[in-house]
Structures are given as structure tokens and as C-alpha cells.
Amino acid sequence: MYQAVTENIRVVVQPQFLEGQTEPEENKFVWAYTITVENLGQETVTLLTRHWIITDGLGRRQDVRGDGVVGEQPQLGPGQSFQYTSGCPLSTPSGLMVGSYGMITAEGRAFDVAIPAFSLDSPHDQHSVN
């Protein structure tokens, strides 16, 4: 589990390798990740946008930007949380994801919330020490 807190917004990420959707012989490796966004502060906030930086095991980077998450722009009052699950396919057996959410308070103040970097690991990745 990975987590970060920015301006009283906690983001917790739990990645999971999906062996059943992976086809190593086709260079297709798939992960799911569950994210919980929790408002630890006293202001109501809305998650408006997302920005992902996805890097595969060969160092190739892909930027993904969009509105909200899973088709929603959740509003979180003090103490509320929102959880969703999404996925990421890669052509390599490992990778890394990191990003941010664009948030806005009920009063109109915009700010970015860090999504912690998390590792996409699979049993198909061959690491050698030395």
C-alpha cells in the first residue's frame, strides 16, 4: 500500500497484478489499482481532473490526463472518502505510476493533490542482482 497527504487530502493506492488478464507471450501485462481519496480537512473539495505519468519497465513514459475518475467528479465533505478501482496494461512485466488530482474547494480555490508513486510488479519480471 502506498499513500500521500497533500493539503489534508490523503490518497491511498493498492496495486494488484492481474495474472488472469496477462498474456506474457503477447507482451501484455495488466494491473488493477484501488485508490481511496480521503478528506482529512474541514473544507468540502471536488476532484475535477487527473494526471497520470505511467512509465514501463523500459523507461517509456505516457502521460494521461482527463476529467475526474471512473466517469465521476466526486465531492468530499470533511471526513468523507471516495474509493474506486481502475486498471493499467503495459507491454513490459513491470512499471511505475505516479500522478496528481486537480481539486477545488467549495470556495473556488484550486490545488493539486499528489498521487504517490507506486510500483507495478509482476512475477514475470526478471531482475538480477549483480
ZIWOGI-V832585 format. One record per backbone hydrogen bond with DSSP energy under -0.5 kcal/mol. CO is the residue of the C=O (numbers start at 1). NH is the residue of the N-H. If there is no record, write none. Layout:
BEGIN
CO;NH  CO;NH
END
This chain:
BEGIN
2;13  4;11  6;9  8;10  8;40  8;41  9;6  10;38  11;4  12;36  13;2  14;34  16;32  17;19  18;21  18;22  19;22  23;26  23;28  24;27  28;23  29;90  30;18  31;88  32;16  33;35  33;86  34;14  35;84  36;12  36;38  37;82  38;10  38;40  39;79  44;106  45;76  46;48  46;104  48;68  49;102  50;66  51;100  52;54  52;64  53;55  53;98  54;62  55;96  56;59  60;56  62;54  64;52  66;50  69;72  72;69  74;47  75;77  76;45  77;80  80;39  82;37  84;35  86;33  88;31  90;29  94;57  95;120  96;55  97;118  98;53  99;115  100;51  101;103  101;113  102;48  102;49  103;111  104;46  105;108  108;110  109;105  111;103  113;101  114;116  115;99  118;97  119;121  120;95  122;125  125;127  128;130
END
